[in-house]
Amino acid sequence: MKMFLKRIKELREAHGLTSQQTADALGIRLEAYHACENTPGSLSGEILVGLARLYHTSVDYILELTDAPEPYGEHPDREGA
């Protein structure tokens, strides 16, 4: 399993949300959300951005391109933060 799929689940659990609540917040069916957590290649850009907004993080954090969970512009090491 891709590591970022694990991060998606960890973010959901850390925010105290069920899969159904997350699917509802994203405006997708539960089955589609389950695919996002379990099936590589099932995560669309639109859903990825929705998850980043829902969890107040960056797409890069979800994809494990960074370990800084703050959205861009809010990271303490970035100018203007």
C-alpha positions in Angstrom: 0.0 0.0 0.0 1.2 3.5 -0.8 2.3 5.2 2.3 0.2 8.3 1.6 -2.9 6.2 1.8 -2.0 5.4 5.4 -1.6 9.2 6.0 -5.1 9.9 4.7 -6.5 7.4 7.2 -4.4 8.8 10.0 -5.6 12.3 9.3 -9.2 11.2 9.3 -8.8 9.4 12.6 -6.8 12.3 14.1 -9.7 14.6 13.3 -12.2 12.2 14.9 -14.1 11.6 11.7 -15.7 8.4 10.4 -15.3 7.4 6.8 -19.0 8.3 6.2 -18.5 11.8 7.7 -15.5 12.4 5.5 -17.3 11.2 2.4 -20.2 13.5 3.2 -17.8 16.5 3.7 -16.2 15.7 0.3 -19.6 15.2 -1.4 -18.8 11.7 -2.5 -20.2 8.2 -1.8 -18.8 6.1 1.0 -17.5 3.5 -1.4 -15.5 6.2 -3.3 -14.0 7.4 -0.1 -13.0 3.9 0.9 -11.2 3.6 -2.4 -9.3 6.9 -1.5 -7.9 5.2 1.7 -7.2 1.8 0.2 -6.6 1.9 -3.6 -3.6 3.5 -5.2 -4.6 5.6 -8.2 -8.2 6.2 -7.0 -7.4 9.6 -5.5 -8.4 12.5 -7.9 -6.9 15.9 -7.7 -10.3 17.3 -6.7 -10.6 14.9 -3.7 -6.9 15.5 -2.7 -7.5 19.2 -2.5 -10.8 18.6 -0.6 -8.9 16.5 1.9 -6.2 19.1 2.3 -8.9 21.8 3.0 -10.9 19.5 5.3 -7.8 18.7 7.4 -6.2 22.2 7.2 -3.0 20.8 5.7 -1.2 20.8 2.3 -1.6 18.4 -0.5 2.2 17.8 -0.2 1.7 16.7 3.4 -1.0 14.2 2.4 1.3 12.8 -0.4 4.2 12.6 2.0 6.3 15.1 0.0 6.8 17.0 3.3 6.5 16.2 7.0 5.2 19.7 7.8 1.4 19.4 8.3 0.8 23.2 8.1 -0.7 24.5 4.9 1.5 26.7 2.8 1.7 30.2 4.1 1.3 29.0 7.7 4.6 27.2 8.1 6.8 29.0 10.7 9.9 28.8 8.5 8.2 30.4 5.5 8.2 34.2 4.9 4.8 35.8 5.5 3.7 33.1 8.0 
